Amino acid sequence: MGLGTAVLMNISIKLYGSGRIVCRPDTTWERESRDFFAPGFLFRIWFSPVVFTRISKAGKFISPKFAARYYDGLNFGILLYSGDLLAKGGPESLAAASVLDHSSILPFPLCRPEVFASGDGRFVFRKNGTVLYAADAGENLVAQIEKGICEGSEYVSQRIGDLIAIETDLPRELIGENEKRAEISAEFNGSRLFRLSIIK
């Protein structure tokens, strides 16, 4: 029996604060707004907002001078973490908290870089209708993406279709221990990016 034609991809994350590069498995990618069903051991869920891009040209040790040639658009998204594991700290906690299936909510289609650079768009993330995070697009986010592409390519060879996400804030609590269900949604420039339920 053959191995099939599944395409594997990297999801490289630049962490907020430390600036370190880590990777999530491609099984964490959620781009169709399907509900997130938390595994039984998960009592608290944290989130961090990100801006992300898709690699459109393969490269390694990409120079800042040419970074703009290696991606074809960008967008906002959300990463979900196991809050129980992340709160414990220690060297293994981040890795263990980052591997949940469908926990990288990175919606398509992407926006052209010039749309972001104009600064006209605003990202708004809500839980049960209440705004938890908001950010404006702008040249600074485009610059962060291009810097992240260069830094990520020092660790991981970038292939066409790989994703690079830059955290724009520290992870924080999204779903508490006693919450059983919540609806999360996001929009950019008035257009919906995703809407789904988290169910424990």
Secondary structure, DSSP 8 states (H G I E B T S, - for coil): ----------EEEE-TTT--EEEE-GGGEE-S---EE--TT---EEEEEEEEEEE-S-BSS--GGGGGGGEEEEEEEEEEEEHHHHTT-STTHHHHHT--TT-EE--SS-B-HHHHHHT--EEEEEETTEEEEEEE--HHHHHHHHHHHHHHHHHS-B-TT-EEEEE-S--EEEE-TT--EEEEEEEETTEEEEEEEEE-
